[in-house]
Amino acid sequence: MRSVLWRIFTLAFLVGLFGLPGPGLDPFHAAAATNEARQKSPTKPRKSHTSQIRLTPQAPGLATVQDVRTASSPGLTRLVLDLDSKARPGKQPILQSEGVTITLPNVTLSPSAKAKLASGERSKPFIITQTSERSVDISLPAGSFQSYKILTLANPPRLVVDVVPPQESPATLVSEPLPERTPSLPAPPQPAQPQSKPIKTIVIDPGHGGKDPGALGQRGTEEKDITLKVGLKLRDLLSKQPGIRVLMTRDHDEFIELENRAKFANAQDADLFVSIHVNSHTKRSVKGIEIYHFGTAKDQRALEVAARENGTPLNNTGAGWEYLVADLLTSKKIEESLELAWTAKEAMVTTLNSHYTLVDHGVKTAPFYVLRFTSMPSILAEIAYISNAAEEEMLRTGLFTTRVAEALEESVKTFLGSAKLAKQ
């Protein structure tokens, strides 16, 4: 027993002396390490030697005004600034004796916009100036307006200023007394002047119908019923406007082929075609509005919407449509359809945004059959998502469908008042 203990003690002594590996066999070093660990305070944090990096805040980037557009109707003048990024007024404009000035910080005018303004291609009363390298002012002289409204829109970014002109006072309408009549020779016959079409024909197209219910809500709401309600209300509103004839592709629960809807509008020599639909998405949280005009789909989602509304497979919906656009549509119709789509979207945002939490998905292009063969400016309005529970509830109320109809009515009136429709 003694020899065994002696051998263990000798082995431990050699390990400690020559630094040989032998964990657990060096009781002397183990005890020293334990005492040293006890003497160290475990509560003292180690001081970090990492230096802090301070970033200098960068100045916000410049938004560039790519184009300046104006449009006028008897009761409204609209200014649209097409931007390459989002911009908004720096502060609330203050009405002063000389008028009102809307300042846009971090905004600059593009060379083409400057050239357009220098040539006088703008409507009164707007005065647009580049006051500094990073600021643009929009001035409205005193007496040139009754009220104004500013809208900032996205997809693409734009700033819109709507101005209501001042009311004419009776004094300005008093004319000079007519001089006494004197006999005169009959005037020679004048050549007949070409006149614009006095009556504007609007075709309203409530989507789906009959055996085609369209999209379905969680509570069983059918798209075809909602589109018909909005279409009938829009017809009643537009019918009150002088100089407008309103027709519908369907005014009851009836199935009509998509191509026949466009053929009907062409046969009636329509000036505008407004197709009303309700959107749907596999994600029930998605909601909002979007307005389409005919063209190639710019993203997968637009192609999916067109495939659903067309009732066609996704892989066959967009094939070859770029050639159809070139063959069937003139550049004038494409331009007018785009303008009508933006006008409709802006009217819906303005009308609905103060009453509902509105999500604006913008204006998009997609190859819709119902817009394919129309020979006039045509749009397809997706007014809400029936797959979203909250928006399905709104669609079931008469107040929401009435406000949608009022927004579409306003867009048609604004477009007809500002656009020079040309028959192709």
C-alpha positions in Angstrom: 0.0 0.0 0.0 2.8 2.4 0.8 4.6 1.6 -2.4 1.4 2.5 -4.4 1.1 5.8 -2.6 4.7 6.6 -3.1 4.4 6.0 -6.9 1.4 8.3 -7.2 3.1 11.1 -5.2 6.3 10.7 -7.4 4.3 10.8 -10.6 2.4 14.0 -9.5 5.7 15.7 -8.6 7.2 15.0 -12.1 4.1 16.3 -13.9 4.2 19.6 -12.0 8.0 19.9 -12.4 8.2 19.3 -16.2 4.8 20.7 -17.2 3.6 17.4 -18.6 -0.1 17.1 -19.6 -2.1 15.5 -16.9 -5.3 17.3 -15.9 -6.6 16.3 -12.5 -3.2 14.9 -11.5 -1.6 18.2 -10.2 -3.2 18.9 -6.9 -0.7 21.7 -6.1 -1.5 23.7 -9.3 -5.2 22.9 -9.0 -5.3 24.4 -5.6 -3.4 27.5 -6.6 -5.7 28.0 -9.6 -8.8 27.7 -7.3 -7.4 30.3 -4.9 -6.6 32.7 -7.7 -10.1 32.4 -9.1 -11.6 33.1 -5.7 -9.6 36.3 -5.3 -10.9 37.7 -8.7 -14.2 39.6 -8.4 -16.8 38.1 -10.9 -18.9 41.2 -10.8 -16.4 43.5 -12.5 -17.3 43.8 -16.2 -14.5 44.0 -18.7 -14.0 47.3 -20.3 -14.6 47.3 -24.0 -12.0 48.8 -26.2 -14.3 49.1 -29.3 -14.5 52.7 -30.4 -17.9 54.2 -31.2 -18.5 55.2 -34.8 -20.5 58.4 -35.4 -22.2 58.9 -38.7 -22.7 62.3 -40.1 -26.4 62.7 -41.2 -26.7 63.1 -45.0 -28.9 65.7 -46.6 -32.1 64.3 -48.1 -31.9 63.5 -51.8 -33.3 65.7 -54.5 -36.6 64.8 -56.2 -36.7 65.9 -59.9 -39.8 67.2 -61.6 -39.8 65.3 -64.9 -42.9 66.9 -66.4 -45.5 69.6 -65.7 -49.1 69.0 -66.8 -52.1 71.1 -66.5 -55.8 70.6 -67.3 -58.8 72.8 -67.0 -62.6 72.3 -66.7 -65.3 74.9 -66.0 -65.0 74.4 -62.2 -61.5 73.1 -61.7 -57.9 73.7 -62.8 -55.4 70.9 -62.1 -51.6 71.0 -62.0 -49.7 67.7 -62.0 -45.9 67.5 -61.3 -44.5 64.1 -62.4 -41.6 63.3 -60.1 -38.9 60.7 -59.9 -39.2 60.3 -56.2 -41.6 61.4 -53.4 -41.9 65.0 -52.5 -44.2 67.1 -50.4 -44.6 70.7 -49.2 -42.2 71.7 -46.5 -44.8 73.5 -44.4 -48.4 74.5 -44.6 -48.8 77.4 -47.2 -50.0 80.7 -45.7 -52.4 82.9 -47.5 -51.0 86.4 -47.8 -52.2 89.6 -49.5 -50.2 88.7 -52.7 -51.6 85.2 -52.8 -50.3 81.8 -51.7 -46.9 80.1 -52.3 -46.4 76.3 -52.0 -42.7 75.6 -51.3 -41.3 72.2 -52.2 -38.0 71.6 -50.5 -35.4 69.2 -51.9 -37.0 69.4 -55.4 -35.5 70.5 -58.7 -36.8 71.0 -62.2 -35.5 68.8 -65.0 -34.2 70.6 -68.2 -37.3 69.4 -70.1 -39.6 70.8 -67.4 -37.8 74.1 -67.4 -38.0 74.3 -71.2 -41.7 73.6 -71.0 -42.3 76.3 -68.4 -40.2 78.8 -70.4 -42.2 78.2 -73.5 -45.4 79.1 -71.7 -46.9 75.6 -71.9 -48.9 75.9 -68.7 -52.3 77.1 -67.6 -52.9 80.0 -65.3 -52.9 80.7 -62.4 -49.9 78.6 -61.6 -46.5 80.2 -61.4 -43.7 77.7 -61.0 -40.1 78.8 -60.3 -36.8 77.2 -59.2 -36.0 79.5 -56.3 -32.8 77.7 -55.4 -30.8 74.6 -56.2 -32.9 72.6 -53.8 -36.3 74.3 -53.8 -39.3 74.9 -56.2 -42.2 77.3 -55.5 -45.7 77.0 -56.9 -47.4 80.4 -56.6 -51.1 81.3 -56.9 -51.6 85.1 -57.2 -54.3 86.7 -55.1 -57.7 86.8 -56.8 -56.9 83.9 -59.2 -58.5 81.2 -57.1 -61.3 80.6 -54.7 -59.8 77.5 -53.0 -57.0 75.0 -53.6 -56.1 71.5 -52.5 -52.7 69.6 -52.5 -52.4 65.9 -53.1 -49.3 63.7 -52.9 -49.6 60.5 -54.8 -47.4 57.5 -55.3 -46.8 54.8 -57.9 -45.4 56.8 -59.6 -44.8 59.8 -57.3 -46.6 62.9 -58.3 -47.8 66.1 -56.6 -51.2 67.4 -57.6 -52.6 70.9 -57.0 -56.4 71.4 -57.7 -57.6 75.0 -57.9 -61.2 76.2 -57.9 -61.4 79.4 -59.9 -63.0 82.5 -58.3 -66.6 83.2 -58.8 -67.4 85.8 -61.3 -69.1 88.9 -59.8 -72.2 90.3 -61.4 -70.3 93.5 -62.2 -68.0 91.7 -64.6 -70.9 90.4 -66.5 -72.4 93.8 -67.4 -71.8 94.6 -71.0 -71.7 97.9 -72.9 -75.0 99.2 -74.3 -75.6 98.1 -77.9 -75.4 100.9 -80.5 -78.4 101.7 -82.6 -79.0 99.3 -85.4 -78.3 100.5 -89.0 -79.3 98.7 -92.1 -76.6 96.4 -93.4 -76.1 94.0 -96.2 -76.5 90.3 -95.5 -73.2 88.7 -94.6 -71.7 86.4 -97.1 -72.0 82.7 -96.3 -69.2 81.4 -94.1 -67.8 77.9 -94.5 -69.1 75.5 -91.9 -66.8 75.0 -88.9 -66.1 71.5 -87.7 -67.9 71.0 -84.4 -67.0 68.7 -81.6 -69.4 65.9 -80.7 -72.0 67.5 -78.5 -73.0 64.4 -76.6 -70.5 62.2 -74.8 -71.4 58.5 -74.6 -70.1 56.7 -71.5 -70.4 52.9 -71.4 -70.3 51.4 -67.9 -69.4 47.7 -67.7 -70.2 46.0 -64.4 -67.9 43.0 -64.3 -69.1 39.3 -64.4 -72.8 38.4 -64.1 -75.2 35.5 -64.5 -73.4 32.2 -64.3 -70.1 34.0 -63.7 -70.1 35.2 -60.0 -66.6 36.6 -60.1 -64.6 36.7 -56.9 -66.2 35.5 -53.7 -65.9 36.9 -50.2 -65.6 35.0 -46.9 -69.3 35.7 -46.2 -70.4 34.6 -49.6 -70.5 38.0 -51.2 -70.3 37.8 -55.0 -68.3 40.2 -57.1 -71.0 40.3 -59.8 -73.6 41.8 -57.3 -71.2 44.5 -56.0 -70.1 45.6 -59.5 -73.8 45.9 -60.6 -74.7 48.0 -57.6 -71.8 50.4 -58.3 -72.5 50.5 -62.0 -76.2 51.4 -61.5 -75.3 54.1 -59.1 -72.7 55.5 -61.4 -75.3 55.5 -64.3 -77.8 57.4 -62.2 -75.2 60.0 -61.2 -73.8 60.5 -64.7 -77.3 60.7 -66.3 -77.9 63.9 -64.3 -75.0 65.6 -66.2 -76.0 67.6 -69.3 -74.5 66.4 -72.5 -73.7 62.8 -71.3 -75.4 59.7 -72.6 -74.9 56.7 -70.3 -75.2 53.0 -71.4 -74.5 49.8 -69.6 -73.2 46.5 -70.9 -75.6 44.9 -68.4 -78.2 46.4 -66.0 -79.3 43.1 -64.4 -77.8 39.7 -63.4 -76.9 38.6 -66.9 -73.8 36.8 -68.3 -72.1 38.6 -71.2 -69.0 37.4 -73.0 -66.0 39.7 -72.5 -65.5 40.4 -76.2 -69.2 41.3 -76.6 -68.8 44.1 -74.0 -66.2 45.8 -76.0 -68.1 45.3 -79.3 -71.1 46.9 -77.7 -69.1 50.0 -76.7 -67.7 50.3 -80.2 -71.1 49.9 -81.9 -72.4 52.8 -79.7 -69.5 55.0 -80.8 -68.7 55.5 -77.1 -66.3 58.1 -75.8 -65.3 56.3 -72.6 -65.5 52.7 -71.3 -65.4 52.1 -67.5 -65.3 48.5 -66.3 -66.0 47.9 -62.6 -64.5 45.0 -60.7 -63.7 43.8 -57.2 -60.2 42.4 -56.5 -59.2 39.2 -54.6 -55.9 37.9 -53.2 -54.8 34.6 -51.5 -53.5 36.7 -48.6 -56.6 37.9 -46.8 -54.7 40.9 -45.3 -54.2 42.5 -48.7 -56.6 45.4 -49.4 -56.9 48.6 -51.4 -57.7 50.0 -54.8 -55.9 49.9 -58.2 -56.9 51.1 -61.6 -55.8 49.3 -64.8 -55.6 50.2 -68.5 -54.7 47.8 -71.3 -51.1 46.8 -71.9 -48.5 44.3 -71.0 -48.3 43.3 -67.3 -45.4 45.0 -65.6 -45.4 42.6 -62.7 -46.5 39.1 -61.7 -49.4 40.4 -59.6 -50.9 42.4 -62.5 -50.7 39.3 -64.7 -52.5 37.3 -62.0 -55.3 39.8 -61.8 -55.8 39.8 -65.6 -55.7 36.0 -65.7 -58.5 35.8 -63.0 -60.7 38.4 -64.7 -60.1 36.9 -68.1 -60.7 33.4 -66.9 -57.6 32.1 -68.6 -54.5 30.1 -67.5 -51.8 32.3 -66.2 -49.2 31.1 -68.7 -51.5 32.1 -71.6 -52.6 35.5 -70.4 -49.7 37.7 -71.4 -48.3 35.9 -74.5 -47.9 38.2 -77.5 -49.8 41.1 -76.0 -47.1 43.6 -76.8 -47.8 43.1 -80.5 -51.6 43.4 -80.0 -51.0 46.7 -78.3 -49.1 48.0 -81.3 -51.6 46.7 -83.8 -54.9 47.5 -82.2 -54.3 50.6 -80.2 -53.2 54.0 -81.4 -50.8 56.0 -79.2 -53.7 58.6 -78.7 -55.9 56.0 -77.1 -53.1 54.7 -74.9 -52.4 58.2 -73.7 -56.0 59.0 -73.0 -56.6 55.7 -71.2 -53.6 56.4 -69.0 -54.9 59.9 -68.2 -58.4 58.5 -67.5 -56.9 55.8 -65.2 -54.9 58.4 -63.2 -57.9 60.7 -63.0 -60.1 57.9 -61.7 -57.4 56.7 -59.2 -56.9 60.3 -57.8 -60.7 60.8 -57.5 -61.0 57.6 -55.5 -58.1 58.4 -53.2 -59.5 61.9 -52.6 -63.1 60.7 -52.1 -62.5 57.6 -50.0 -59.3 58.4 -48.0 -61.1 60.7 -45.6 -63.6 58.0 -44.7 -61.7 54.8 -44.8 -58.1 53.5 -44.3 -57.3 53.3 -48.0 -54.4 51.5 -49.5 -53.4 52.9 -52.9 -51.9 50.3 -55.3 -51.6 52.8 -58.1 -52.3 52.7 -61.8 -51.1 49.5 -63.7 -51.3 47.9 -67.1 -52.4 44.4 -67.8 -53.8 42.4 -70.8 -57.5 42.4 -69.9 -59.8 40.9 -72.6 -62.6 43.4 -71.8 -60.3 46.3 -72.7 -58.6 44.6 -75.7 -60.9 45.6 -78.6 -62.3 48.9 -77.3 -61.7 51.8 -79.7 -62.0 54.5 -77.0 -60.2 55.3 -73.7 -60.9 52.4 -71.4 -60.1 51.5 -67.8 -60.8 48.7 -65.4 -61.3 49.8 -61.8 -60.6 47.3 -59.0 -62.5 49.1 -56.2 -61.6 46.9 -53.2 -60.5 43.4 -52.1 -63.5 41.1 -51.5 -61.1 38.6 -50.0 -60.3 41.0 -47.1 -62.9 40.7 -44.4 -63.0 44.4 -43.5 -63.3 45.5 -47.1 -66.0 42.8 -47.8 -68.0 44.4 -45.0 -67.6 47.8 -46.6 -68.6 46.4 -50.0 -71.8 45.1 -48.5 -72.9 48.6 -47.3 -74.7 51.1 -49.6 -72.6 54.0 -48.3 -69.3 52.6 -49.6 -70.7 51.6 -53.0 -72.2 55.1 -53.3 -68.9 56.8 -52.5 -67.1 54.6 -55.1 -69.7 55.6 -57.7 -69.3 59.3 -56.8 -65.5 59.0 -57.1 -65.9 57.4 -60.6 -68.4 60.1 -61.6 -66.0 62.8 -60.6 -63.2 61.2 -62.6 -65.3 61.0 -65.7 -66.4 64.7 -65.4 -62.9 65.9 -64.8 -61.5 63.9 -67.7 -64.3 65.1 -70.1 -63.7 68.6 -69.0 -60.0 68.6 -69.5 -59.3 66.1 -72.3 -59.8 66.7 -76.0 -61.2 63.4 -77.1 -60.2 62.5 -80.6 -62.1 59.8 -82.5 -59.8 57.3 -84.1 
